[in-house]
Amino acid sequence: MVEFGAASLIPPVLAIALAIVTRKAVLSLFLGIWSGGVIQAGGPNLLGDPVGWLSGVVSAGFGFFPAFDWIIAAIAGEFHATIIVFTLLLGSGVAMVWNLGGSYAIRDWALKRLTTQRKAGVSIAVLGVILFFDDYANTAIVGSSMKDVSDRLRISREKLSYLVDSTAAPVATLGISSWVAFQLSLISDGYEAAGVSDHPPVFEVFVNSIPFNMYAILAIVMVFIIVLSGRDYGEMLAAEHRSWATGRVNREEARPMQDVAAELGEPSAANPRLVNFFGPVAVLIVVTLIGALWTGGFTLGGFLADPTGALWDGVTNAAYDKALLYGSFAMVVTGFVLGKAYGIFGLGEATDTTIDGFGIMLTAVSILSLAWGIGEVVSALGTGEYVAGIAEGVVNPAILPALVVVIAAFMAFSTGTSWGTMGILTPIVIPVAWSITGGGAAGHTLVAAMVGAIFSGAIFGDHTSPISDTTVLSATFTGADLIDHVRTQLYYAGTVGIVAIVLLLVWGYVGISPLVLLPIGAIGLVGLVYGLSEFDARRRGVSPIAANAPRDDVEEADLGPDAD
């Protein structure tokens, strides 16, 4: 493969920078892909052979030919094509729930119980933790179900997106999920790359790595700190004050990734029923779980012979993308059945609703396709290998875990893929960890730390990148502006990331158990949230708790002590 070196960083960095500055994700992503086409077409030797470089660029249609090849390749891949169809069908499922009146029913039901922002925030966080089996399904279910409730309580869409995003991938990487199945395979590959055959079971190594996955753990802790304290800082503080004071849950100039009410109009159902919400969602969850087990080779006979083994094999070998596809299709079918059963609409209107549901996902699918196109670019230019090569020159075991977090975060941020980052780094870093410790018990300990550090950094970078698929889907299912979601979440993700890096440095130099360091990190986050919220609120001349400020339609004295 041709080595492009530092030039391979240009496409992802350009796309991310333009997206943050211009807030136009589609244009920014395309320009990033196009720049990669120019770089690849001209080759790496611009200074050595400028005429040959320019000739290559011209012959490649000024870089547009490879750019479109990458976009098509990204869409045509089986996994990505499956996720696109899943996303479109899930949009149809959301449209069905809306037209059946399910969204109104769950809103009315929840508003009687979730009467404050704090209660709603805790409910969102708990739901995110419960739905641990897949991050895509997590964002879809939690975002769609809690959007109307959070709107009525004047929680900004930026805040809702943060809560959903930070309890999706972090939770999935700690429990039995599609993520863990992938992680187990990477650990095995890493030991194989190190030439180590006599190693503990990979699941044991994974369990030992969990305390070192400090970003994921502390990101979940951070969510509960934010919702329980009601405090915010950075751009999230401004977003929450805007939403609380004016009722505008999005900026006036924002471009929400999804706006069901505006695109679908009023529901056909005259009498909203809870079953029209919980029915399709329950079918989505049940069919997805059954589909996961089925694609993983689960059989009733195997379960009767060895229940634990059959379940474990089914979960770890499952094709979660296919399972999500089956679940989303079943959700749409359930909408057809409920619409007919309750006399809300017939087959013709149900079909129209299905197609309208595709429409509300077109922006998300467009951005996902281009984000995956960037992934094709960085693969072709060797961006991941170039960044990963930085880690191989490090020989100090004390700083290696923290440095790996930084490198993994940068890779995930610039490529938009945490799985790709883990796939590139794990087979490189595990041999490095094994060799610099000389193997043995110390080697296995550092390997576990490396695994946790890679996963931490990958999720950290994923949370701060506007070209990450989970970031895109979190904004989609909460109806937020993608770049607004990234800009507001960046402050919280950055705070957690810095704390995680510091704790790993302490572990490396002092050797304090991560089980001791994690509670210290949680306490540190509490202090940082209170300190930064007070500082930022004074700087802006506002309250650190937006719900303590006056609303435009409520006198300050009427807000009461529960207006959190």
N, C-alpha and C positions, 0 to 999 in steps of 0.2 A: 504494500500500500504506500502511496506517495505520502511523505511527511510534510505537513503544512505548518507544524509548530504553532507559534503564538497566533498566526493568522487564523487558525481553526477556531479561535475564541470569538472572532468578529461577528459571525452570524447570530449566535445566541445573545451575546452582550448587546449588539445593536438592536435586536428585537425587543429585549427587555427594557433597555433604556428608552427607546421610542415609545413603547407602550406606557411606561410610567409618566413620561413627559407629555405625550400627546393625548393619552387616555383612549387611543384608537387601536384596540388590540388586533383586529383583523389586518389593517394596513401595516402595522408594525411587524407582525409575524411574517407577512408576505415579503416585506422588504428584507427581513432577516434571511429568509430562504433564498431570495434573489441574490443577496450579497454572497451567500455560499456558492451559488451557481457561478458567479463571476470569479470567485477565488479558485474553485475547482477547474473551471474552463481554462483559465490562464496558467494554472500551475504555480508552484512555489517560487519560481525563479524570475520575479519581476525585474529586479535590478540586474541580474546576470544576462537576461535575454529579453529586453522589453518588447522587441518586435515580435518574437515568438509568443510572448505572453499575450499581446494584443491580438494576434492572429487567432489564438485559441479562444479568446473571449468572443470575437466576432463570429467564428465558426460555430459557436454554441449559442447563437442568437442572443449575444450580449448577456449570457447567463440565464436566459429564460428557459431554454430547453431543459437543462438539468433541474432547474427549479420546479418545473411542472412534473418532471419525472419523479422527483422526490415526493411531491404531494400525492401523486397517483399511487406510488408505492406504499405510502403510509396508509392510504384509504383501503388499498387492495389487500393488505395483510389480514389474515384470518381473524386474529385477535381484535384488531382495530375495527374491522368491518362488523364484527359481532357487537362490539361496544357501541358503534354508531346505531345499529338496528335496535339494540337494547335502549339506548337513549331516546330514540324516536318513539318506540313503543311505550316507554315510561312517560313521555310527554302525552301520549294518547291516554294512558292510565290516569294521569293528573287531570286531563281534560274531562274524562268520564266522571271522576269524583266530583269535579266542579259542576258539571251539567246535571248530575244526580242530586245536587244540593248537599253533598257530603261535607264540603269545606265550610259551608254555613253552619251545618249541624255541629261539627267538631268545634268551630269557633264559639258558638253559643254555649255548648257544653263546657268547654274549657274556661270561658270567661266567668262562669259561675264559681269556678274553683281556683283558677289562677288570676287572682285579683290584683296582684302587684307584679312589677317587673322582676323582683327577686324570685318569686314563686315560678314565674314563667322561665326565667333563666336557669334555675335549678332543674326544672322539668326538661328543658332542652338538653342540658348536660347529662342528666341521668338517662334519657332516651338514647343519646349518643353512645354512652357506655354500654347500655344493654344490647344495642344492635352492633355487636362486635364482629360479626362473621364476614363482613365485606364493607369496605369504605364507600364504594359507589352506592350500594343499597342504603347505607347509613345516611349519606347526604341526601339521597332522594326522599327517603321516608321522613326523616326528621325535618328537613327543610320544607318540604311540601306541607306537612301536617301542622307545623308551628308558625307558618308565615302569617296567617290571618290573625292568630292570637297575639303575636308579637306586634303586628301593626296596630291593633286596637289598644294595646298598652303603650304605644309610642316607642317601642324599641326600634332603633334604626336597622335598616337592612344590612348595613355594614357590621353591626354588632351580631345580628343573627347569623350572618355568614361566618364570622369568626368563631362563634360557639359551635356551629355545625362542623366547620373545617377542622377545628382543633379537638374534636371528639370523634373523628372518622379514622384517618390513617394512624394516629397515635394509639387508639384503642385496638385497631385491627392488627397492629404489629406486636401486641402483647398477649393476645388470646388465640384461640383456635380459629384460624381464618385463612383466606386465600393468601394473605401475606406470609403467614407462618409456613405454609406448605412450600412457598418459594424460598423462604429463608433457610429452611432445613436443607434443601438441595444445594444452596450456595455454600453452606458450612461444609457439606460433604465434598464439594468441588474444591474448596480451599485446602482442606487436609490432603486431598489427592494431589493438588498442585505443590504442596509442601513435601510430598513423598512420604507422608506419615500414614501407615496402615493401622498401627496399634493406637487407636485413639478412643476416647469415650464415645458412647452413642451420641449421634448428632443432636437428638432431642435434649439430652443432658447438657450438652454444650449450649444449646439455645436457652434453656432454663437458666443456666449460669450467666448468660449474657444479659438477661433481663434487667438486673440492677444497674448495668452499665449503659442501658438504653435510656439515659437520663433525660434527653430532650423529650421523648415521648411521654415518659412518666410525669415530668414536671409541666409539660404542656397541658395535660389533663388537670393537674393541680392548679395551674394558673387559671383555667376556665372557672373553677369553683371559687377561687379567690376573687376574681372579677365579679361574678354574679352575686356572691354573698356580700361583698363589701359595697357593691354598687358604684365603685370608683373606676374612673377611666383616665387615660392620659394620651398625649399625642393627638393624631387626627381623629381617633375614636371619640375623644372627649368632645371635639367640635361636632362630630356627627350626632352624638347622643344629645347634645344641647339643641341642635337644630331639630331633631325629631321630637324631643320632648316639648320644646317651646312652640313649634309650628305645626306638628303633626305630619310633616313631610319626611317619610321614612327613607326616601332617597333624595339626593341633591336635585335641584331643579333641572340642571343640565345633564343629569345622569342618564345612562342608557342601560336600563335593567336587562339582564340576560333573559328574563322571562317575566311577562306581565299577563297572567291568565285572565284577570278581570277585563283588561282593556282589549285583549285579542279575542276572547270568547263571548263577551257580553254577559248578561244575566243568566243564571241557571234556568233550565226548563222546569225543575222540580218546584212545585208550589209548597210542599210540605217537607222540609229537610229532615232526613232521618239519619241517625248515627250509623245504622247498618250500611248506608251508602258511602260512608267513609271507611269504617273499620272492616267491612267485607272485602273490598278490593285490596286494601293494605294487608290484611291477614292472608289473603290468597297469594299476594306477591311474596310475603315472607315464607309461607309454608311451601309453596311450589319451588321457590329458590333453594330452600334447604333440602327438600327432597331431590331436586335436580342435581344439587351438589353431590349428595351421597350416591345417586345413581351414576353420574358421570365418573365418580371415584371408584366404581366397581363394587359398591355395597350390594349384598344380596341377603335375603331373609335366611337362607340356609347358613351362610357364613356367620350371620348375627347369632343364630341359635347355637352354633358350635363355639363361637368365641365373640361374645358381645363387644367387649372392649376393643379387641383387635379389629373387628369388622368396622366399628364406628371410626376408629383412628385411621384405618386405611382409607375409608370413604372420604373423610374430611381432608386428609393430607394429599390424596391423589385426585381430588375433584377438579373439574374444569369450571371454575366459578363464572367465567364469562358466559358459557353456555347456560349455566344454571340461572343467571340473571336474565338472560334472554327468555328462557322458558317462563320465569316468574312474571316478567313484565307482560308477556303475551297473555298469560292466564289472568292478569289484572284487567286487561282490556276486555277479555271474554266475560269476566265477572260483571263489568259495566254493562255489556249487552244484556246479560241475564237480568240484572237488577232493574235496568231501565224498562224492560218488557214486563217483569213481574209486578212492578208498582205502577205500571201504566204511565211512566214519565215520558218515554219516547219509544219509537219503533225502530226497526232495523235500519231504515233510511237515515234517520237523524243520528242513530248510533254510529253509522258508517261515516257520516259527515263529521261527527265529533272526533272520531279516530283520526281522520285526515287533518282536522284543525289542530289536534294535539301534536301532529308532526310539525306543524308550523311554529308552535311556540318553542320548539327545540332547534330551529334552524341556525340561530346565532351560536348556540352552544356547539352544535355539530361542526359549523364552519371553523370556530376557534380550535376545537379539538383536532380537526383534520390538519390545520396549519401548525398547531403545536407539535403534532406527530411528525409533520413535515420537517420541522426544525430538528426533531430527533433523527430523521434520515440524514439531514445535513451534517450534524455533528458526528454521526457514525461514519459517513463517507470521508470527512475531513480528519477523523481521528482525534476529535476534541477530548473525549474521555481518556484515551490512552495518554495524551499529552499531559493532562492535569494529573492523572494517576501516577505518572512517572516522577512527579515531584516527591511523592511519598517514599519511593524506593531508596532515596539517598539518606533517609533519616535513620540513625542508629541508636539514638537515645531512647530507651524504653519508657523513661519517665514522661516524656512529652508526646510520645507516639499516639496514645489514645486521643488526646486533645487535638493534635494536628490532623489526625484522620477525620475527626468531626468537621474541622474547618474545610478540608479538601473535599469530603463528601458533600458538605453543604454547598460549596461553590459549584461542584459538578451538577448536583441536582437543581440548583438555582439556574445555571446556565443552559442545562439541557432539558429541564422540565420533567425529568423522569427519575423518581426515586428508585424504582425497580432497576432501571438501566444503570444507575449509579452503584447500587448494591451488586449488580451482576458484574460490573467492571472491577470494582475495588476488592471484593471479597477474595477472589483467587490470587490477588496480588499481595494484600496485606497479611493474610494468614501465614503464608510462607515467610514473610519478613518478620512477623512476631515470633514464629517458631525458631528461626535461625538466630536472631539476636539474643534469645534467652537460652539457647542450647537445648531446647526441648524439655522433656520431663514435666513435672507438676507446674513449674513456673511458666513453661511454654503454654500449657493448656489454660492456665489462668489468664495469660496475656492474650491468647487467642479469643477467649470469651469476652475479654474487655474490648478487643478489636471489633468483634462482631457487633457488640452493643454500640460501639462508637460509630461504626459504619451506618447502622440503622438510624441512630440519632441524627447524624449529619444529613443523611438522605432525606429524612422527614423534615428537618429544619429547613433545608434548601427548598424542598417541595412547598412548604408553607409560605415562603417568601417570593416564589416565582410566579409571574403572571402567565407563564406558558406551561404550567403544570396542569395535568388533566384533572386532578382532584380539586385544585383551586378553581378551575373553570366550572366544574360540576357543582361545587359548593355555592358559587355565585349564581349559577343557573337555577338551582332548586330553591334558593331563598329569594330569587328575584332581585338580586343586587347588581350594581355596576361592577364588572370584573376588576377594573383598575382601582376603584374606590375600596373594594374588598382587600386588595393587595396592600394598598397604601396604609389602611388602618390596621390591618393585622400585623404588618411589618414591625410595629413598635413592640407588640406583645411577644411575637416569635423571636425577635432580636433579644429581648430581655431574658427569655427562657434559655435561648441558645448560649448567651454569655455566661449565665449561671452554670449551665451544664459543662461548658468548657473549663471554667474555673474549678469545678468539683473534680473533673477528670485530671486536671493538673495536680490538685491536692492528692488524689489517689496515687498518681504516678510518683510523686516525690515523697509523700509521707506514708502511704500504704494504709490509710484509714479505710475500713470497709465501706463499700458503696451503700450498704444498708444503713450505715450511720450518716453518710454524707447526704443521702436523699432527704431525710427530715430536716437537716440543716439547710439544704437548698430550698425546701418548701418554706421554711421560716424566713429565709433571705428574700424569697419572692414576695411574701407578705409585706416585709419592710420596704422593698422596692416599689411595690404598687402604691402603698400609702405615701412614701416619699415623693415619687415621681408625679402622682396625681395632685398632691398639694402644690408642688413646685409649678407644674404646668397650669394648674387652675389659677394660681396667683399671677402668673405671667399673662394669662389670657383675661384675667379679671372676671372669672366665673367660678361657680361652685365645682368642686371635684366630683360631686355626685349630681348628675344632670337632673335627676328626679327631685332634688331639693330646690331647684330653681323654679321660678313662676312659669306657668303656661300661658299661652295667649288667650285661652278660654276659661281659665280657672284662676281665681285670686289665690295669692300665695298662702293666705290664712286658711283656705279651704282644702289645701293639699293633705294635711293631716300627717301623723307620724308614720303611716304605712305607705306613703307615696315614695317608694324607693325605686 
